[in-house]
Amino acid sequence: MTTPAATSVKGVGFRSERGPVLIAVMLSTALVALDSTIIATAVPSVVRDLGGFAQFPWLFSIYLLTQAVTVPLYGKFADVLGRRPVMFFGIAAFLVGSVLCGAAWSMPVLIAARAVQGIGAGAIQPMSMTIIGDLYTVEERARVQGYVASVWGAASVIGPTLGGLFAEYLDWRWIFFINLPLGAIAALMLFRGFRERVERKPHKVDYLGAALLTIGCSLVILGLLEGGVAWGWGSLPSVAIFVAGALLLAVFVLVEKRAAEPVLPLWVFTRRVLVGGNLVAVVVGAVLMGLTSYLPTYAQGVLGAGALVAGFAVAALTVGWPLSASLAGKIYLRIGFRDTALIGSVFIIAGGVLVAMLGAGSSIWAAAFAAFVLGVGLGLAASPTLVAIQSVVGWDRRGVVTATNLFSRSLGSAVGAAAFGAIANATLASRFASPPAGVGQLPPSVDATSLVLDGHADDSPAAVFVRGALAEATHYVFLGLAAVAVLSVGALLLMPRKTEQLEF
């Protein structure tokens, strides 16, 4: 049994100490969020120096993969060892990975270093939310988590811009070296400001369960990320990966039933409030992936906007989310967590419909407004559901339920990346397979999109054709996003209207 002082504001420290801890948490989260996006615009420079163009998608996939599969493990360790050691390990692993990335001499080495970064990021993300759950009351959490959520949105805009600046004016290696002073500041602020008391007891570590969960989830997420990209969905590698992953996860369930201290207790999948909250997180992850991945592509490739203007369109999401999250705390104290989130689902669906209505003749302002409405909905849905699952368990289970919720969001992002990517690639491949007469020679497959995404205006027949194909592809992606948004209602209806402390 762990008995931290973190169950109340005074337990972790005096109230005045929460500010520096919150800043440190936001700074740590910013490191993770930025490194998810900052390398995107530096890929040409990286490939020029290291080679391995065919391998560069792994720079993104391996980071998301190692981050996602380690989240549930850190949640369990946090409830056993405390939040501080897990958070410090995450920051240390992330910074070690950053040094290795900056010193990489080949593409395989850089990919391996990104995996180390992902291992660190897998600890930082859930610990940040769990520490907030420890430090702040139910009334305050939605507002504070809105601040942290806005960090992720801002990173989707700032990250690519910084990556481009470093790659063009300094060296792409500074993308990773810049993490060192920022991470050191965050660690120092946490060391000085965050305190907790944990009663030490002997524990049995579920190594077998941890291994089965990690490998099984790795195979499933790997299949989702690379299916239709590195290999066909119906190919032997794809089928083998999914079957092996499913079998390992089935064995994992059997092992967890007998484990004295399971790494991921099965009760998180048997309580309505937890199941509903985690399904909402899956929807949030998928919607975020669809919007932040394809709205900039739509703005640049279809509307002809520059990278900076396209970034502002996505930034509207980061305005709507924290605003609505800060209001959510007042609303759910009056009408409850589920009903507040249902109001948010109305905005999510409305935003999804507005995004689906965007076309070649729309304005960048319409795209930004749609992103803003989606942000409002996500803030009203994601924050109350996370606070709900944290509020129904004690300190010794809060790490597990928070990590499970964030793992669900990562899983939603992986599924969204696979599904939306498959839609876009299939549409473009179909259009490029039979271009009309007069278009001329196109680059192979979806590489032809470079004709309209390189930042230069081009009214040649080939560019006009590609722009039309890209408009069709993003339209289908946005239709899929709207369909996913509707699923949020069903997920929320699984949650009870009134939440009570769970009994175990």
JOPE-V545853 format. One record per residue. N is the residue number from 1. OMEGA is omega in whole degrees, -180 to 180 (* if undefined). Layout:
N_OMEGA + N_OMEGA
This chain:
1_177 + 2_-179 + 3_-178 + 4_172 + 5_-174 + 6_-178 + 7_174 + 8_-179 + 9_-177 + 10_-176 + 11_-178 + 12_-177 + 13_177 + 14_-174 + 15_-177 + 16_-179 + 17_-177 + 18_-180 + 19_178 + 20_179 + 21_178 + 22_178 + 23_179 + 24_178 + 25_179 + 26_179 + 27_177 + 28_179 + 29_180 + 30_178 + 31_-179 + 32_-177 + 33_-179 + 34_-177 + 35_172 + 36_-172 + 37_-169 + 38_-176 + 39_-173 + 40_-176 + 41_180 + 42_-177 + 43_178 + 44_179 + 45_179 + 46_-179 + 47_179 + 48_-178 + 49_-172 + 50_-174 + 51_176 + 52_-179 + 53_-178 + 54_-176 + 55_-170 + 56_176 + 57_178 + 58_177 + 59_178 + 60_-175 + 61_-175 + 62_179 + 63_179 + 64_-177 + 65_-178 + 66_177 + 67_-175 + 68_-172 + 69_-180 + 70_-177 + 71_-180 + 72_-179 + 73_180 + 74_178 + 75_178 + 76_-179 + 77_-180 + 78_179 + 79_180 + 80_-173 + 81_-174 + 82_-176 + 83_-174 + 84_-177 + 85_-180 + 86_180 + 87_180 + 88_176 + 89_180 + 90_180 + 91_-180 + 92_179 + 93_-180 + 94_-179 + 95_175 + 96_176 + 97_179 + 98_178 + 99_-180 + 100_177 + 101_-178 + 102_-179 + 103_-174 + 104_-180 + 105_177 + 106_-179 + 107_176 + 108_178 + 109_179 + 110_178 + 111_179 + 112_179 + 113_176 + 114_176 + 115_177 + 116_176 + 117_-180 + 118_177 + 119_176 + 120_-180 + 121_179 + 122_176 + 123_-174 + 124_-174 + 125_-180 + 126_179 + 127_178 + 128_180 + 129_-180 + 130_177 + 131_177 + 132_177 + 133_178 + 134_-172 + 135_-170 + 136_180 + 137_179 + 138_-179 + 139_-174 + 140_-168 + 141_-177 + 142_180 + 143_-177 + 144_178 + 145_173 + 146_176 + 147_-179 + 148_179 + 149_-180 + 150_177 + 151_180 + 152_179 + 153_179 + 154_-180 + 155_-180 + 156_178 + 157_-175 + 158_-175 + 159_180 + 160_179 + 161_178 + 162_179 + 163_178 + 164_180 + 165_179 + 166_-177 + 167_-174 + 168_-171 + 169_178 + 170_179 + 171_-177 + 172_-179 + 173_178 + 174_174 + 175_-178 + 176_-178 + 177_-180 + 178_179 + 179_-172 + 180_179 + 181_-180 + 182_179 + 183_179 + 184_178 + 185_-180 + 186_-179 + 187_-180 + 188_179 + 189_178 + 190_-179 + 191_-177 + 192_-172 + 193_-173 + 194_180 + 195_174 + 196_177 + 197_-179 + 198_178 + 199_-176 + 200_175 + 201_176 + 202_180 + 203_173 + 204_-179 + 205_-178 + 206_-176 + 207_-179 + 208_178 + 209_179 + 210_-180 + 211_-180 + 212_180 + 213_-177 + 214_-177 + 215_-180 + 216_178 + 217_179 + 218_-179 + 219_-179 + 220_-179 + 221_176 + 222_178 + 223_180 + 224_-177 + 225_-172 + 226_178 + 227_-177 + 228_178 + 229_179 + 230_178 + 231_-179 + 232_-179 + 233_-178 + 234_-178 + 235_180 + 236_178 + 237_-179 + 238_-179 + 239_-178 + 240_-179 + 241_-179 + 242_179 + 243_180 + 244_178 + 245_180 + 246_179 + 247_180 + 248_179 + 249_176 + 250_176 + 251_178 + 252_179 + 253_179 + 254_179 + 255_-178 + 256_178 + 257_-177 + 258_-176 + 259_178 + 260_178 + 261_-176 + 262_180 + 263_175 + 264_-175 + 265_-178 + 266_180 + 267_178 + 268_179 + 269_-178 + 270_180 + 271_-174 + 272_-177 + 273_-180 + 274_180 + 275_179 + 276_179 + 277_-180 + 278_176 + 279_175 + 280_179 + 281_176 + 282_179 + 283_180 + 284_179 + 285_-179 + 286_-180 + 287_178 + 288_-180 + 289_-179 + 290_-177 + 291_-174 + 292_179 + 293_-169 + 294_176 + 295_175 + 296_178 + 297_177 + 298_-177 + 299_-178 + 300_-173 + 301_-177 + 302_-178 + 303_179 + 304_179 + 305_175 + 306_-178 + 307_-178 + 308_179 + 309_177 + 310_177 + 311_178 + 312_179 + 313_177 + 314_-179 + 315_177 + 316_176 + 317_-177 + 318_174 + 319_-177 + 320_-175 + 321_-178 + 322_178 + 323_-179 + 324_179 + 325_179 + 326_177 + 327_-176 + 328_-180 + 329_178 + 330_-176 + 331_-175 + 332_174 + 333_180 + 334_-172 + 335_177 + 336_-177 + 337_-173 + 338_-177 + 339_175 + 340_179 + 341_177 + 342_173 + 343_177 + 344_-180 + 345_176 + 346_178 + 347_178 + 348_179 + 349_179 + 350_178 + 351_177 + 352_178 + 353_179 + 354_178 + 355_-179 + 356_-180 + 357_179 + 358_-180 + 359_-178 + 360_-179 + 361_-180 + 362_179 + 363_178 + 364_178 + 365_177 + 366_178 + 367_180 + 368_179 + 369_178 + 370_178 + 371_179 + 372_-180 + 373_177 + 374_178 + 375_177 + 376_-180 + 377_-180 + 378_178 + 379_-180 + 380_-178 + 381_-174 + 382_-176 + 383_179 + 384_-179 + 385_177 + 386_178 + 387_-180 + 388_-177 + 389_176 + 390_-174 + 391_-176 + 392_178 + 393_178 + 394_-178 + 395_-173 + 396_176 + 397_-175 + 398_179 + 399_-179 + 400_-176 + 401_177 + 402_-180 + 403_179 + 404_179 + 405_-180 + 406_173 + 407_178 + 408_177 + 409_177 + 410_178 + 411_176 + 412_177 + 413_-180 + 414_178 + 415_179 + 416_179 + 417_-179 + 418_-175 + 419_-179 + 420_177 + 421_179 + 422_179 + 423_-178 + 424_-177 + 425_-180 + 426_180 + 427_-179 + 428_-180 + 429_179 + 430_-180 + 431_-176 + 432_-179 + 433_-179 + 434_179 + 435_-180 + 436_179 + 437_178 + 438_-180 + 439_-179 + 440_-177 + 441_178 + 442_171 + 443_-176 + 444_172 + 445_-173 + 446_175 + 447_180 + 448_179 + 449_178 + 450_179 + 451_-177 + 452_-178 + 453_-176 + 454_177 + 455_-180 + 456_179 + 457_-177 + 458_-180 + 459_177 + 460_179 + 461_-180 + 462_-179 + 463_178 + 464_178 + 465_-179 + 466_179 + 467_177 + 468_178 + 469_179 + 470_176 + 471_179 + 472_-178 + 473_180 + 474_177 + 475_179 + 476_176 + 477_-179 + 478_174 + 479_177 + 480_178 + 481_178 + 482_178 + 483_178 + 484_-180 + 485_180 + 486_-178 + 487_-179 + 488_-180 + 489_179 + 490_179 + 491_-179 + 492_180 + 493_174 + 494_-179 + 495_174 + 496_-178 + 497_178 + 498_180 + 499_178 + 500_179 + 501_-179 + 502_176 + 503_-178 + 504_*
